[in-house]
Amino acid sequence: MEWSFQTAEELAAALRAGEVTSVELTDEAIARIERDDKVINAICVPDFDRARAAARGADQARARGEDRPLLGIPVTVKESYNIAGLPTNWGMPQHRDYVPAEDAVQVSRLKAAGAVVLGKTNVPLGLQDIQSFNEIYGTTNNPWDHDRTPGGSSGGSAAALASGFCALSIGSDLAGSLRTPAHFCGIYAHKPTLGLAATRGMVAPPAPPLPVDLDLAVVGPMARTARDLTLLLDVMAGPDPLTLGKAHDLTLPPARHERLGDFRVLVVDEHPLIPTGSAVRAGVNRVADALADGGARVQRHSRLLPDLAEAATLYTQLLFSGSVARFPVEAHGQLRTRAAGLSADDQSLDAARLRAMVFSHRDWIEANNHRELHRHGWRQLFAEFDAVVCPITPTPAFPHDHNPDPMRRRLDIDGVEHPYFDQLVWAGLATMPGLPATAIPAGRSPEGLPVGAQLIGPMFEDRTPLRLAELLEQKIGGFQAPE
């Protein structure tokens, strides 16, 4: 039997039943990577010798009667996580040889749960792109169409899962970095509630791995089924032991409902600042139709939905003011000059990005205060609804575009060009207020490319969109392997 596309849940059951060993699973995964990854280029740092040793250890542990959530299951890890003894460079040439001394807290949790780490997956330079390429490790290709990107910044992980290289992977998300690759590659991913999963050791080199409260970014699970996302989230969730002693258990409330017909869902497929491509709109509508067919209460409009244009601007301000904080002083001066030259009437997202890059602390506090108003708006909305279904980006996976100035790149939406970074507005809808969001497959485009949708849930009620994802998977199907 071939195991490559089995779910983590199925692999765990087969391992418990003695139908397969971890060594066999690991050898099969390595053979598949060695055969197929030459064209995909998902695994940028293989760690096969230690993986085989971990697999032998997992089999020995099982023979002693041990059982752990991921015991013996082959997984991959996004390059940006520290793994002791392996390079962590975030695709940055100046840090090519940086090797951390200790594992990131999430890598430690994977290993404690018994997972077999096969290696690290590719990312964009500094994790700052919607594609996954850098000059150290090259370009990762979409398994469905090698001329297209698998997304970013967790693109290597999504491509690895879609290619059958691993059963699970861990990534991170600041600007859709879990959800966009899932959407582009036809897999599942979950952006947890902000602060739910400890991030220590998922840090740009050569910074020390400290327990920092990140403003927008989260770490989260990627898989080929919704149930596998929940399995991995349960391993990842919980505070950093450095800040809360040995505490790791964090009890999330159960899903609001168990049956599809009990869910109250708001479906949103139009954004005031960017059009939704026809293929993505069709995917969102497939989800909406399945919900209605399953008896869920589906609405298309609500006065409770926070203003989408204001949300996008706020997200842009918080994202870009943070992302340039470490820029050299001379670059900051150039940005100030450019921002000063903007017309006061220019309220485009491009202008918002440039202004945010030179925010004062006072400016940031004002934006943060507006964020709290939006959070309150979401609390009121989630008193009436259980989830919001919306796009992840306006299009399926787009062709590779390595223009060194991302501001000059353009996104083709049904034949009309739009600024490249404007596609982040849908990802930012959940990121800005810190809400959980589950990315699910929602069919294919006319060209046969995967199309996804996201299910946004209430803060710290991650199990609600995850359960909805599971119910929708039963209704409309989920991951399919690329031909």
Order of alpha helices (4+ residues) and beta strands (2+ residues): alpha-alpha-beta-alpha-beta-alpha-beta-beta-beta-alpha-beta-alpha-beta-beta-alpha-beta-alpha-beta-alpha-alpha-alpha-alpha-beta-beta-beta-alpha-beta-beta-alpha
